[in-house]
Amino acid sequence: MPKTISGLSKGLKKELPKHAQKIFVRAFNNAYKQYKSGEKRRGSSSRDEAAHKVAWAAVKKEYKKGKDGKWHKK
């Protein structure tokens, strides 16, 4: 669980710009708290999986992946 940017995987750190990393961490941590109870999650997703989905959705609201393979602010 990434509580801070330093807790992100090397792949995410390499792929996402700093601002997008902040968005990811903030959204992940909030969702992780929110989905503590399995009743709030859809299907059989784990708490971690649900938080990752929410975090990526938050990043994709402000960034898109360009033809160059890098994430750019919309």
N, C-alpha and C positions, 0 to 999 in steps of 0.2 A: 504494500500500500504506500504510494508516494505521498508523504505528508508535506514534502518540500520538493523543489526542483531536483535537488541532489538525489532524491529517492527514485527518480525516473530511470528507466532502462537506458542504456547507452544508445540504443536504436532511436528511441524517442528524442533524446537530447540532440542527436545528430540530424534527425529528420525535421523537427519542428523549430521555428524561430523562437527566441526567448519569450516574446509576448504570448505566443501560442502555448508554450510550455506552462506559463503561469495560468492561463485559462484552463488547461488540461488538469493541472494539479488542484486548482480551486474547485472545479466541477467534480473531479474524482472524489476529493475529500468530503464535499457536501453530500454527494450521492451515497458514499460509503456509510455515512452517518444515517442518512434517510432510509436506506434499504437494509438496516440492521435486521429487521423482522422479515422473515421469508414471505410473509403474507403480502407485503408491499411489492414484491418482485413478480414479474411476469414469467410464466412457465417455470422451468427448473433451473433458471440462471442462478449462479452463485452470487453472493454479495459482491465479490470482486469483479465478476463478469458484468453485472449490472452497472457498477460504477464506471468501468471502462467504456461501456456503451454510451453512458451519459457524458463522460468526458470528451469522447470523440465527437459526439453531436454538438457539444459546446464549441469545440475548436472549429468544426465545419460551418458554424453560423458566421464566423468572422474570417475564416481562411478557406482557400480552395487550392487544390493541387494543380499546378500549371503543367503545361506540356513539357517543361524542362524537368519535371519530377520533383520540384520544390514547392513548398507551401507558401502562398502569397496572400496578403490581406486583400479581402474583397473590396 
